[in-house]
Amino acid sequence: MKVIADDISADSLADIGKVLSDPTVRSVAAILQAVRAHLGMDIAFVSEFVGEQRYFRYVDSRQEQTLLRVGEARPLDDDYCLRVVEGRLPQLIVDTARVPEAMALPMTTIAPIGSHLSVPIRLRNGRVYGTFCCFSFYPDLTLTRRDLHFMRAFADVAAHQIDQELEANTLRNEKADRIAAALAQNQPAMVYQPMIALEGRARVVGLECLARFELGSDDNTRRGPALWFSEAAEVGKGSALELQAIRNGLRALASMRLSTRPCARCANKARASRSMTRAPAMQAWRTSSTSRRSSSSST
């Protein structure tokens, strides 16, 4: 990832390089903390615009405070963020007392806000995610455009991290939806592969239950069982899908007149699950297999 260096002074680039050289500054939360500390501000936050609300996704402060909380939502019209994005307030305010529109906002006196820095966070697709902000309780007349360039550069870094997080969440949600659909449609279907002993007279000595996912989509059909079970494990549904596969396999075996033993490969967690050993299909197979052994031994 590259930080755009247009209009950034050598001093600003040196400041940015100094912060980025710290190997712990990789997450959005760590970036926010580093920027707030470097600029000597009291509170810093990353907000996300959702409809007519802004949500505080990350918050960092010099000391314990109750003014802003992660996850809290507030109306966009009531504060600085939207006004900065729309150009109604400057991105750098050294002293809010000199900006009438800032003084008209209730938060300016409630916080209080003496100095304020805010820049938009633009994602890769051009969408404004929200803002990267920090402020101090008292005016800081030492703040300059160099500090604003510093903020803009790190807003780009934060945007890169947020893009990655959003993409990861999208992929996880897609996987979760696929697995939920498979469970709802009682997948996987099962096919049975005979295991044949070749010594002496060839004979069937067992059956292997093989999972096949049939969800009606070409993309889903091309996805092998290993990928389905791997994704199920990623979204916390690994045991549920494996147990459903085992139940489906045993359900059909219970009606087969075979004295062979079924074989199903599954994870240790699924094998240890009580819901597997107590499943109706397992009980039915045990009963039917016991009956078949009793019948064959009496003849």
C-alpha positions as CSV (number, residue, x, y, z in Angstrom):
1,M,0.0,0.0,0.0
2,K,1.3,3.5,-0.9
3,V,0.6,6.7,1.0
4,I,-0.1,9.5,-1.5
5,A,2.7,12.0,-1.1
6,D,1.3,14.9,-3.1
7,D,1.6,18.2,-1.4
8,I,3.2,16.6,1.7
9,S,6.3,18.3,3.0
10,A,9.5,16.5,3.7
11,D,8.9,17.0,7.5
12,S,5.5,15.5,7.3
13,L,6.8,12.5,5.3
14,A,9.5,12.1,8.0
15,D,6.8,12.1,10.7
16,I,4.7,9.5,8.8
17,G,7.7,7.3,8.3
18,K,8.6,7.5,12.0
19,V,5.1,6.3,13.0
20,L,4.9,3.6,10.3
21,S,8.3,2.2,11.3
22,D,6.7,1.0,14.5
23,P,5.8,-2.7,13.8
24,T,2.9,-2.5,16.3
25,V,1.1,0.2,14.2
26,R,-0.8,-2.0,11.8
27,S,-4.4,-2.1,12.9
28,V,-6.8,0.9,12.7
29,A,-6.9,1.1,16.5
30,A,-3.1,1.3,16.7
31,I,-2.9,3.9,13.9
32,L,-5.5,6.0,15.7
33,Q,-3.6,5.8,19.0
34,A,-0.3,6.7,17.3
35,V,-1.7,9.7,15.5
36,R,-3.5,11.0,18.6
37,A,-0.3,10.7,20.6
38,H,1.9,12.2,17.9
39,L,-0.3,15.3,17.6
40,G,-0.8,15.6,21.3
41,M,-4.6,15.6,21.1
42,D,-7.0,14.5,23.8
43,I,-9.4,12.2,21.8
44,A,-9.2,10.6,18.4
45,F,-11.8,8.5,16.6
46,V,-12.9,6.9,13.4
47,S,-16.5,7.2,12.5
48,E,-18.6,5.4,9.9
49,F,-21.5,7.1,8.1
50,V,-24.6,4.8,8.0
51,G,-27.7,6.5,6.7
52,E,-28.3,9.6,8.8
53,Q,-26.2,8.3,11.7
54,R,-22.5,8.2,12.3
55,Y,-21.1,5.3,14.4
56,F,-17.9,5.5,16.4
57,R,-16.0,2.4,15.2
58,Y,-12.7,3.2,16.9
59,V,-12.0,5.6,19.8
60,D,-8.7,6.5,21.5
61,S,-8.2,9.0,24.3
62,R,-5.5,10.4,26.5
63,Q,-7.3,9.4,29.6
64,E,-10.5,7.6,30.7
65,Q,-13.5,9.4,29.3
66,T,-17.3,8.9,28.8
67,L,-17.8,11.4,26.0
68,L,-17.4,8.9,23.1
69,R,-17.9,5.1,23.1
70,V,-17.1,2.5,20.5
71,G,-20.4,1.4,18.8
72,E,-22.3,4.5,19.8
73,A,-24.4,6.3,17.2
74,R,-25.2,9.9,16.8
75,P,-27.1,11.9,14.2
76,L,-24.8,13.2,11.4
77,D,-26.4,16.7,11.4
78,D,-25.5,17.3,15.0
79,D,-21.7,17.4,14.8
80,Y,-18.5,18.2,12.8
81,C,-18.1,15.1,10.7
82,L,-20.6,15.6,7.9
83,R,-19.9,19.4,7.8
84,V,-16.2,18.7,7.2
85,V,-17.0,16.2,4.4
86,E,-19.4,18.6,2.8
87,G,-16.9,21.5,3.1
88,R,-19.0,23.5,5.6
89,L,-16.3,23.3,8.2
90,P,-12.5,23.4,7.6
91,Q,-10.6,20.2,8.1
92,L,-8.2,22.0,10.4
93,I,-9.6,24.2,13.2
94,V,-6.8,25.6,15.4
95,D,-9.3,27.5,17.7
96,T,-13.0,26.8,17.5
97,A,-13.7,30.2,19.1
98,R,-12.7,31.7,15.7
99,V,-15.2,29.6,13.7
100,P,-18.8,30.7,14.2
101,E,-20.4,27.5,12.7
102,A,-18.2,25.4,15.1
103,M,-19.3,27.5,18.1
104,A,-22.9,27.0,17.1
105,L,-22.6,23.2,17.6
106,P,-23.6,22.0,21.1
107,M,-20.6,19.5,21.2
108,T,-18.1,22.4,21.0
109,T,-19.1,23.5,24.5
110,I,-20.2,20.1,25.9
111,A,-16.8,18.3,25.2
112,P,-15.4,21.0,25.1
113,I,-13.6,21.2,21.7
114,G,-10.8,23.7,21.4
115,S,-8.9,22.4,18.4
116,H,-10.3,20.0,15.8
117,L,-8.7,18.0,12.9
118,S,-10.9,15.9,10.6
119,V,-10.4,14.3,7.2
120,P,-12.7,12.0,5.1
121,I,-11.9,8.3,4.9
122,R,-12.3,7.3,1.2
123,L,-12.4,3.6,0.4
124,R,-11.0,2.0,-2.7
125,N,-14.3,2.2,-4.6
126,G,-14.5,6.0,-3.9
127,R,-17.2,5.8,-1.2
128,V,-16.7,8.0,1.9
129,Y,-16.7,5.5,4.8
130,G,-16.6,8.2,7.4
131,T,-14.0,10.4,9.0
132,F,-10.7,10.2,10.8
133,C,-10.8,12.8,13.6
134,C,-9.0,14.1,16.6
135,F,-9.6,17.1,18.9
136,S,-8.2,18.7,22.0
137,F,-10.2,20.3,24.8
138,Y,-8.3,23.5,24.5
139,P,-7.1,25.5,21.5
140,D,-3.7,24.4,20.2
141,L,-2.2,27.3,18.2
142,T,0.8,25.1,17.2
143,L,-1.2,23.0,14.8
144,T,-0.4,23.7,11.1
145,R,-1.1,22.3,7.6
146,R,1.8,19.9,8.1
147,D,-0.4,18.2,10.8
148,L,-3.3,18.2,8.4
149,H,-1.2,16.5,5.8
150,F,-0.2,14.0,8.4
151,M,-3.8,13.3,9.2
152,R,-4.7,12.8,5.5
153,A,-1.9,10.4,5.0
154,F,-3.0,8.2,7.9
155,A,-6.6,8.5,6.8
156,D,-5.4,6.7,3.6
157,V,-3.6,4.1,5.7
158,A,-6.8,3.6,7.8
159,A,-8.9,3.4,4.6
160,H,-6.6,0.6,3.4
161,Q,-7.1,-1.4,6.6
162,I,-10.8,-0.8,6.6
163,D,-11.1,-2.0,3.0
164,Q,-9.4,-5.2,4.0
165,E,-11.6,-5.7,7.0
166,L,-14.8,-5.1,4.9
167,E,-13.7,-7.5,2.2
168,A,-12.9,-10.1,4.9
169,N,-16.3,-9.6,6.5
170,T,-18.0,-9.8,3.1
171,L,-16.3,-13.1,2.3
172,R,-17.2,-14.5,5.7
173,N,-20.8,-13.5,5.3
174,E,-20.9,-15.2,1.9
175,K,-19.5,-18.4,3.4
176,A,-21.9,-18.2,6.3
177,D,-24.9,-17.8,3.9
178,R,-23.7,-20.8,1.8
179,I,-23.4,-23.0,4.9
180,A,-26.8,-21.9,6.2
181,A,-28.4,-22.7,2.9
182,A,-26.7,-26.2,2.9
183,L,-28.0,-26.9,6.4
184,A,-31.5,-25.7,5.6
185,Q,-31.7,-27.9,2.5
186,N,-30.5,-30.9,4.5
187,Q,-27.3,-31.2,2.6
188,P,-25.1,-33.0,1.9
189,A,-26.6,-35.9,0.0
190,M,-24.8,-39.1,0.4
191,V,-23.5,-41.8,-1.9
192,Y,-22.1,-45.1,-0.8
193,Q,-18.8,-46.6,-2.0
194,P,-18.3,-50.3,-1.3
195,M,-15.1,-51.4,0.3
196,I,-14.1,-54.8,-1.2
197,A,-11.7,-57.4,0.2
198,L,-9.8,-59.0,-2.6
199,E,-8.2,-61.9,-0.7
200,G,-9.9,-65.2,-1.7
201,R,-13.4,-64.6,-2.9
202,A,-14.0,-60.9,-3.4
203,R,-16.6,-59.6,-1.0
204,V,-18.0,-56.4,0.3
205,V,-16.7,-55.7,3.8
206,G,-17.8,-52.2,4.3
207,L,-19.3,-49.1,2.9
208,E,-17.9,-45.6,2.8
209,C,-20.4,-42.7,3.0
210,L,-19.4,-39.9,0.7
211,A,-20.8,-36.4,0.9
212,R,-22.1,-34.7,-2.2
213,F,-23.5,-31.1,-2.1
214,E,-26.4,-30.5,-4.5
215,L,-27.7,-26.9,-4.2
216,G,-28.7,-26.4,-7.8
217,S,-25.9,-23.9,-8.7
218,D,-23.1,-24.7,-11.1
219,D,-20.7,-22.8,-8.8
220,N,-21.9,-24.9,-5.8
221,T,-21.7,-28.1,-7.8
222,R,-18.0,-27.5,-8.6
223,R,-17.1,-26.9,-5.0
224,G,-15.7,-30.1,-3.5
225,P,-16.9,-31.5,-0.1
226,A,-13.5,-30.6,1.5
227,L,-14.1,-26.9,0.7
228,W,-17.7,-27.0,2.1
229,F,-16.5,-28.5,5.4
230,S,-13.5,-26.2,5.6
231,E,-15.7,-23.1,5.2
232,A,-18.3,-24.5,7.7
233,A,-15.5,-24.7,10.2
234,E,-14.4,-21.1,9.5
235,V,-17.9,-19.8,10.3
236,G,-18.4,-22.0,13.4
237,K,-20.7,-24.5,11.7
238,G,-18.2,-27.3,11.1
239,S,-19.6,-29.8,13.6
240,A,-23.2,-29.0,12.6
241,L,-22.5,-29.8,8.9
242,E,-20.5,-32.9,9.7
243,L,-23.2,-34.2,12.1
244,Q,-25.8,-33.6,9.4
245,A,-23.8,-35.5,6.9
246,I,-23.4,-38.4,9.3
247,R,-27.1,-38.5,10.1
248,N,-28.0,-38.4,6.4
249,G,-25.6,-41.3,5.7
250,L,-26.9,-43.4,8.6
251,R,-30.5,-42.7,7.8
252,A,-30.2,-44.5,4.5
253,L,-28.0,-47.3,5.8
254,A,-30.7,-48.1,8.4
255,S,-33.0,-49.3,5.6
256,M,-30.3,-51.3,3.7
257,R,-30.1,-55.1,4.3
258,L,-26.4,-55.1,4.8
259,S,-24.2,-56.6,7.5
260,T,-21.3,-54.3,6.6
261,R,-20.0,-51.5,8.7
262,P,-20.4,-47.9,7.6
263,C,-17.3,-45.6,7.6
264,A,-17.6,-41.8,7.9
265,R,-14.6,-39.5,8.3
266,C,-15.2,-36.5,10.6
267,A,-13.4,-34.1,12.9
268,N,-12.7,-35.1,16.6
269,K,-15.1,-32.5,17.8
270,A,-18.0,-34.0,15.8
271,R,-17.1,-37.6,16.9
272,A,-17.2,-36.5,20.5
273,S,-20.5,-34.8,20.2
274,R,-23.4,-36.3,22.1
275,S,-25.8,-35.2,19.4
276,M,-24.2,-37.6,17.0
277,T,-24.3,-40.7,19.3
278,R,-27.9,-39.9,20.4
279,A,-29.1,-39.0,16.9
280,P,-32.3,-41.0,15.8
281,A,-30.4,-42.1,12.6
282,M,-27.6,-43.6,14.7
283,Q,-30.0,-45.3,17.0
284,A,-31.9,-46.7,14.0
285,W,-28.8,-48.0,12.4
286,R,-27.7,-49.7,15.6
287,T,-31.0,-51.3,16.0
288,S,-31.3,-52.5,12.4
289,S,-27.7,-53.8,12.4
290,T,-28.2,-55.6,15.6
291,S,-31.4,-57.2,14.2
292,R,-29.5,-58.3,11.1
293,R,-26.7,-59.9,13.1
294,S,-29.2,-61.7,15.3
295,S,-31.1,-62.9,12.3
296,S,-28.0,-64.2,10.5
297,S,-26.7,-65.9,13.6
298,S,-30.0,-67.8,14.1
299,T,-30.1,-69.2,10.6
